[in-house]
Amino acid sequence: MAYQVFLILLLGAAAGAATLYLPRLRLSPRISLRALLAVIAILSLPLAYLTHWRYYDRAQVGWLQIDSPQAQRLLGEVEIAADADTPTAAYTANYVDVRLLYQQAESTVRPGGALQVDFDNDRVVIQCENRLELQALVAQMKQADRRRPDQFVIRGIVVDRDGLPISGAAIDLIGPWSLENFFRTRADGSFSMPVNAPEGDGYALQIRADQNHPILTTPFSLDEKERERIARVRLPR
């Protein structure tokens, strides 16, 4: 938004500077200060529209480089519970639905020991009596968690206006022809959203940190040249 505010202030400065030359302008009977300010106001309206001033109340999106340290820290990881009575591991998916990942891993490993499996959003917690089978399940899921060449994935983090991460917020993808819902942010505010939508313009993320007040982001495009995008979403309130 700072860019748009700068342009509006620049217009105001131009109007103020113009008043310094008012005596000269009065040499022409057709030009007055009122007419000058009216022209500036009329020109500022389309300029404000074209510079996305109409999105002043939306969440701002900054895009991170895929190979940047900030983007790498947002990837889900394998967690091993060292002090659990039963061998326990958790895996957070990044590119594939975690339920599908687990089903594929289970059909490949075919564990013989007793299992307890709990899914939550994009995370699965697995308890298995056989530690080797548990390690094989997690390794198989990690290996299969890859983005398809024709798939879009939006990863990122949601923070409040003070830069603090927001956990448990629901996220939807709103587009001209499609709607993907819903994903939730993790404890650290990060999220991963595999997208089944065509490329094009006019997409936005809808953040529902407060179910009664959903907030849209500024619009963006899905481009086949950039299949994986990492967003830093900052809420205005």
Secondary structure by P-SEA (a helix, b strand, c coil): caaaaaaaaaaaaaaaaaaaacccccccccccaaaaaaaaaaaaaaaaaaacccccccbbbbbbbcccaaaaaabbbbbbbcccccbbbbbbbccccaaaaaaaaaaaaccccbbbbbbcccbbbbbbccaaaaaaaaaaaaaaccccccbbbbbbcccccccccccbbbbbbbcccccccccccccccccccccccccccbbbbbbcccccbbbbcccccccccccbbbbbbbbcc
